[in-house]
């Protein structure tokens, strides 16, 4: 079922989760062990992230080094299929620009369509860890908007090879990312909002936001979207702070602000266990306020913290 159909048919605020593929060498059981406790809350769907390959140098027997491309977390498409088969709920794969050519993207979308996957979340993706700036693959997409256009084209039966006429049409419900505190590469929030509006006008069906810790920023973001004529569902992405270290890590990696009240409470904690309690209580209050605001879905970034997310959602049940 499409995300938009889930939302239209809902009588209350929905729940969804996001998971990371396991590190290479670990089995699908690690995903099931992670998700099993969360199934108590009957999530409407599960997002599965995609991680591009990274360049590494491996030492050879002769002492020289060889540059190799290593994908540490493969298996997004297979995990989606496994989740759908095992839990009988929808799975939403992330589709990214980085690491894909246009033809590889087309083939991946065809595979997803064959598997009966109805939804994709279209993202540009990050630059590799050892590179400062994002660079596309040769014949790949530089911008998320271009990747979105390819998915929309395939929904209309338009393939890369022009000699494919009357090709089968996919029917993906397409999500895109939204940034209540703006994308870190955008010069300002106004420009970022215009880019988002262009994605909606191109054919995106819903927005999934970056995590945030100040609900007012989300409310302002929704208000700005509506004022621009963006009327698709806007789903808040949520995550608890669980360690003191995250006070510096999250702003650096995800480019989000942490409210002073929250940071002060975390800094007063004596250990990470206390930090997690503060983070859970903060997120519970966030979720209560967001439900009252009328969000269609509460989407949780589990990021290996299934037990913590369980404790949050249980308080809201």
N, C-alpha and C positions, 0 to 999 in steps of 0.2 A: 504494500500500500504506500502511496505517496505521502510525504511529510505533510503536505497541504491538506490531504484527505484526513489524516489523523487529527489535525488541528480542527478542521471543519466539523468533524463528527464528535469531538470531545465535549463532555459536559462539565469538566473540571480541568484544572491545570495538569498538563501531562508531565511525565518524567522521562528523561533520556540520559544516557551515559556515553562517555567517550573512552576508548581504550587504546593502548599502544600495542602493536604487534610484539610478540615476545622476541628476545634476542635470538639470533641464529643459533641453533643447537638445542633450543628448548621446544617442547612439543605444544600442541594445541591444548593440552590439559592445563597448562598454565593460564590460558585465557578462561577456560571453564572454571577453574578454581577461583579466579579473580571475580568472575561475574556471578557465580552461583548464589552467593549471599544476597546480591543486589536484585536478583530475580523476584524476591519477595515483594518488591514494589511495582511489579508489572510495568517495566519501562516500555514505551511505545516503539523505541528503536535504539540501536547501538551504533555509534560512530566508530570507525576504525581509521586511525591516522596512517599516513603514508610517509615513509622516510627515504630520501634519496641516498644514493651511494656516496661514500666518502673516499677521498684519495688517501692512501697510506703508502708508506715506504717500508718494504720488507727486505731484511738482509738476506742475501744469497750466500751460498756456500763459499764462493770465492771472495767474500767480503764486500762486494759491491751491493748497491741497493736497487731494488726494482719497485717502480711505482705501480700500484694495483688499485683497482676500484673495488671497494668492499661495501656491500649493503648489509648493515648490522641488524636491521629489522625487516626482513622480507616477509612477503606472504599476505599483504592486505586483501587482495581479491579472494584468496583461499580462505582467510579467516572470516570474511563476510559470508561466504558460502557455508562455512561450518557453523557459524552463529545462527544463520537462518534455518539450517537443517536441525541443529541441536535444540534450539530454544523456540523455534517457530515464531520468531519475531523479525522485523525488518532490520537490515544492516545497511549502514550508509558509509561507503568508502570515500576517503579523501582522494581527490585527483589533483595533482600538482604539475606545475610547469617544469620545475627543476628535475633534470635527469631523464626527461622524455623528449623524443622527437615527436613531430606531429603524427607520423605514421604509427609510432608506438602508442601514442594516446588513442588514436582511432582503434587500434587492435584491442587495447585494454577496455575501451567502452563497448566494443562488440562482445567481448568476453563477458562483461558485466550484464549486458542485455540478455545474452544466452542463459545466464544463471538466474534470470528473473529478478535482478536487483533494479529497483525502481527509482532510486535516489542517488545523487552524488553531491558532494560538497567540493566546489571548485575553488582552488587556491593557487596563488603563484608559488608559495613555498619560500623557504629561507635560502640564503646563500650557504654553501658548504662551510663547515666550521672553520676551516683554515683559509677562507677567503672573505674579504671585507665587503664585496659587492656581489649581487646576484648577476650571474651570466647564464643565458639559456644554452641549451644544447644546440649544436648545429641543426638547423631546421626545426628548432623547438620554439616554444612561445616565451617571449620576454615578459608579458603582462598577463595577469589573471583574466583581464577582459578578452584577450585573444583566445585563451583556452576556453572561456565561456562561449565565445562565438563558435568554436569548433563543436562543442556539445550541442548547442542550439542547431547548428547545421545538420548534425547527425539525426537529431530529433525530426528534422525536416527531410531526411533522406538524402542529404548532400554529403558526398564522400570526397576525399582528397582526389582520387582518380576520377577525372571528368567523364571517362568512358563508362562509369557505372551509372546507368540510367534506371529510373524506377527502382532504386535500391530500397531495401527494407528500412523503415523508420524506427528509431528508438523512441522511447517515451519517458525520458528521465525527468524527474522533479529536481531542479537545480538550486542548490544553496550557494551563497557567497558569504564572505566574511565581512563583518562590520566592526568598526573600532570606535567605541564611545569616547576614547581619549585620542583619537586619530591614529592612523598608521604612521609609524616612526619616520618613514621616508617622505611623507606628504609635507609640503611646506607649511600648511595650516589646515585647520579643521574644515574650513569652507571648501577648499580644493578637494579634500578627501571625500566630503559629502557629494560633491559633483561627480566624482569618479564612481561612487556607489550608485548614484542615480543612473548613470550611464549603464551600469551592469543590470539594474532592474529593467531599464528600458530595452536592453538587449534580449532579455528573456529569463533572468533569474527569478525564482519563485519564492524564495524566503531568505532571510538574513540570520546568520549565527554570529553572535558577537564574541570578541575577545573577552577574556576574564576582566573583571573590574571589582573593586572593593568599596566603591562609593556609589550607592544606588542613584543619587542625584545625577551623576554623570550619565547613567543609563536613561533616566527619565528625560534629560535634556536631549540626548541622542535621538530617542523616539520622537520627541516633539519636533526636532529639526527635520527628521525623515518625513514625518507627516506633512510638515509645512512645504517640503519640496515635492510633494505628490508621490512619495514612496509609501505605498499602502499594503505591501506584502507583510506576512508575519515576521516579527522580529523576536528572535529567541535569545535570551541572555545566557552566556556561558559563565559557569561558576566554579570556583575552586577555593578550598580553605587554605589559609596559611597554617603550616604545621611545625615550622622551625624558625628560630631567630635568624638564621642565615638567609632565609627567603626574603627578609626585609630588603636585602641588597640584590639578591639573585633575581627575583621576579621583576623588579623595575628594570634591571639591566637586560634581561632576556626578552621580556614581553612588553617592555615600555609602558608600564602602568604605574599609576600613583597609588600609594598606600596611605589612607587617611591618618592624620596625626594621632587621633584617639586610639586607633588600632595599633599603630606602631609603638605608642607609649605603653600600652598594655603588654605587648609582646616583649618589649625591652625590660619590663619589670619581672618577667618570668625567670625562674631559677633554672629550668631545664626545658628540653624540647617537649616533654610530656605536658608540662604546663602550657607551653606555646600552642600545642595542638588543641587543648581545651578552650583556650581563648579564640583560636581560629574557628573552631567548630561553632562556638556560641555566636560569633560574629556572622558566620555564614547562615546559621539558622535564622537570625534576625533579618538578614538580607532577604532570605527566601520568603519569610512571612510578609515582608513589605512588598516584595515583587508580586506575590500572589494577590495581595490586596490591590495592587496597581493594575492587575489584569493580564499579566504575561501569559501567553498560550502554553509555554513549556518552561520547565526548569531543567537546563542541560548542564550536567556535571562532568567536569574534566577529572577523571579518576586518577590518572597518572600514577598508577601503582598504589594508590591509597584507598582501596575498596572499603576497608574497615572504617576509615574516617568518613567517607561519603555515606556509608551505611548509617553511622551514628547521626549524621545530619538529617537524612531523609526520614529516618525512623521518628524523629521528633516532629516531623511535619505530617506524618501519616494520620 
